[in-house]
Amino acid sequence: MSKVNEMNEILLLLLGIVGVFAVGCSIALLALGRMIDQFPTGDEANRTRSITSPIETTRLSVALFWGLFIVGTWAVFQESRIMLIAGITTFFAICLFMLTALIFSFAVLKTMRGNKLGIENPVLQLTPSAPAPVPAFQAEPAPPAPVLRKRYNNPVTDFMLNALLKKD
């Protein structure tokens, strides 16, 4: 078997794996977009449906994903090494795009459900509500323990370490 045929078989396997991932993620993303779009907000009279609504934006992003998938597939099957690299890079980029869209959709849906159930996000309190009690007797603090560091006999790392640890 020649090297080109082996490479094409590996690329077909990669293409199949990315395709199965893409179909599953596209279905999940469209379902999440529909759930977010149909989620009751309480004031449905003032709610407008347009191209910026979640379901339409999700449909556009899935269409963009599949368009780039087709372009990446075409680039992978070209004979040029540059096109092969561009195609694999396109697959990697659109998979990251799909994962980011899924994570963002889950976060939005979780936030919307949390707001509906009345779950408040934790708030960082900077000042204590009551002053902390102060003990009448305070013992002398123990001297700090010596810090042992492994030192290397390399002038470059010694210079960088000394520069990082330098106190003003």
Disulfide bonds with the S-S distance in Angstrom:
none
